[in-house]
Amino acid sequence: MEVTYRKLIDFFSLANNYLKAAEEADEKDTPLSDALTDAVEEWKPEIEKYNKQRTRLLRKFAEKDKKTTVLLKDSFGNYQFTEKGENDLDDAIESLLDEEIHIETRCISEVPEDLHRGYVKAFKGFVIDPRPTI
């Protein structure tokens, strides 16, 4: 399946929220929670790749000391930016988020009847078959 980093990150967020709630409700050994756990583990390297590219963009657009070319950071360790650098960074991150990657998906056949439609929509194509069932 071709998916953007943005959609994969959204999936990860909702999948982790669902898995946390399922664990708290002691409903963690269901086909859906198993599929989500497997998907999160399998696609974790793609998220790590995104984070690495994002970090490189931060360094690329960060302000540098004029004499030493050392990257400037504030007292909290965050990179400092000029207005132009920050605008360029925002544009570069938007482009990165919209970059498409390929992931292998495996969909489950049993979807809980009481699964909130927001989760159904978010998980379709990732772990829920996107084709309507008849």
N, C-alpha and C positions, 0 to 999 in steps of 0.2 A: 504494500500500500504506500502511495506517495502521500506525505503529510508534511506540513510546515513545522518548524520548531515551535511556533506559537501554539499550534493545536496540540502538539505533543506535551508541551509544558502545562497547558490547561488540563489535558487528560491526567497527567501525573498528579496535579493538585487535587482534582476531584477523586481520583482513584485512592490517593492516600487518605483523604477525608472519609471516603466510604469505608475503607479498610479499618480506620481507627474507630469509626462508629460501630462497625460490625464486631470488632474485638470487644468493645465496651458492652455490647448487647449479647456477647457470647454466641455470635452467629458467624464465626470466622471460617468454618469448614463447609462452605457452600460452593457449588460450581462457579458462581460469579466471583466470590472472594478469592478462590483458588486461581481463576483466570486472571484477575487483576494483579494478584501477587506475582504470578509468573510474568505477566506483561511488564510490570514495573521493574522486576529484576532483569529481564531480557533487554529492555530499552534504556536502562540506566546509563550504559556507555554513550548513548546518543545525547543524553542530558549533560553528561560530563564533557563531551565534545563541545556542546553549545557553551557551557560555562567557561571552558578554556578559551574559546574564540572570543567570548565577551570580555574576558580579562585582558586578552591581547588588545582588543579595541580600546579598553580603558587606558592602557599604557600608551597606545599609539596617539591618542588625542590629549593626553594629560600635558599640563604645562611643565616645561623643563627649565632648569636653572640656565641662565644665559651663558655663564662661564663654564660650568662643569657638565652641562646637559643631563644632570641627574633629575629624575622625575620628582616633582614637588608634591609633598603630602601635608595635610593639616595635622593638628595635634592628635587626631583620632586615627591616623593612618590612612585616611581617604585621599585619593588623588585630587589635585587641584586643577581647575580648567579655566581657560579664558572663555568668554561668551561664545566665540566662534568655535573653540574646541568642544565645548559642551553641545552646541548645536550640531556639529559634525558627528559627534559621538551618538547623539540621539538618532540621527539619520542612519548611521551605520548599524546601530542595534536594531532599528526597524527593518532594515534590509536583511539582517541576519535572522530575525524572527520569521520573516516571510520566505526564507530559504527552504526549499523542499528537500526532504531526505526520504529514503526508502526503509520501511520497517516490515518485517514479516508478522502477519497477524494470524491468530487462531481464535475463531469465534465459538462461543458456547451455544448449545441448543436450548438450554433451560434458562429462561430469564424469569426472575421472581415477579409474580403478578403485581405485588405491591411496590415495585421499584419506582421511585419518583421519576416522572417524565424528564426532568432535568438530567438525571443520571442516564436514563435510556438514550437521550439525545447525545450526551457527551461520550458515552461508551460505544455507540454505534460505529461500526467499522474497525474499532480497536479490539473489543472482546465480544461485542454483540453484532450479529449478522445485520448488515445494513439493508438487506432486502426484506420487504414485508412478508410476513408469513400468512398463508391462506388456510 
